[in-house]
C-alpha cells in the first residue's frame, strides 16, 4: 500500500507542479540538461568524424585514379619521345628534318 501512496503522491506533485519546485528536482533537472548537452555534442562529433572519414576515402580513390592516369601519360610520353616515333612524326608532317650525320660538338669561347 505504501507504493501506491508514493505513486499517488508523486503523480499529485507532478500535476500540481510542486515536484518541479523541490530543490532536489532542480539539481536533477540541471544534471539531465548537462547529460542532454553532452549527448548532443557526442552525436555531432560522431557525424563530423564520419564526414571526415568519407572525405578521406574519396580522396584516396581520387589519388589512385590520378596515379593511374600519371602512369598512362608517362607511358605515352616515353613512347612518343622514342627516336623512331619522332622520325615518323617528322616525316608525316613534312618538316624536312634529317638525322644529323655528325655528332653534336661543343663550342668553347676564350675570355
N, C-alpha and C positions, 0 to 999 in steps of 0.2 A: 504494500500500500504506500510505502514511502516513495517508491519510484514513480508511481502515478502522481503523487502530490508534487514531487520535484518537477515532473514534466509539465504539470498544470501551472506551477509557479513560473517556470521558465517561459512557457507559452504566454502567460499573462504579462510577464515583464517585457517580452518581445513585442507584444501588441501595444502595451501602454508606452513603451519607449524607455522605461526605467533601466532596462538591461544595457542600453547603449550609454546611459549616463554614468554607470558604475566606472570607477577608476580602473578596475581590472579589465573591463571590456575595452576601454580606450587603449590601454597598453597592448592588449592582444590585437586590436584593430591596427595599431601602428606596426606591430610585428607582421601582420598579414599584408599590409601595404608594402612593407620592406621586402617580403618574400615575392610579392607580385612584381615589384620593380626588378628584383634580381632575375626572376624568370623571364621577363621581357628582355632584359639585357642578354641573357643566355641565348634566347631564341634568335635575337637579331645578330648576335655574334656568330651563331651557327650558320645562319643564312649568308652572312658576309664571307665566311670561310668556304662554304660550298660554292659561292660565286667565284672566289679566287681559284679554287681547285678546277672548276670548269674552264676558266680562262687559261689557266696553266696548261691544261690538257689540249685546248685548242691551239695554243702557241706551240706546243710540242709537235702537233700534227703539221702545222704550217712550216716549222723548221725542217721536218722530214721531207716535205714536198719541195721546199727550196733547195735542200741538199741534192735531191734527185735531179732537179732542174739544173743545178750547177754542174753536176756530173755530165748531163746530156749536152749542155752548151760547151763545156770544156772539150768533150769528145769531138763535137762538130768543129770547133776551132782548131784542134790538133789535126783533124783530117784535112781541113781547108788550107792549113799552112804547110802541108807537105809540098815538096818541090814539084812533084808531078802534077798535083792539083793546081798549083799556082800557074804552072806552064799551060795546063789545059784551059784555065780561065783567060790567060793572056791570048792564047790562040783563038778562043771563041769570041773574044771582044775585039779582035784585030788591032791589038795595041802595038804591034811590030816591035816587040822587045825580044832580044835574044839572050841566051845564056852566055855570060862572058867567057872568053877563051882563056884569058889570063886571070890569075887570082888577084884580089884587091891588094893594093900596097899602100903604105903609109907615107904621107908627106911630112917631112921634117923641115922646120924653119929655124934658121940660126938667128939668134938675137944679137 
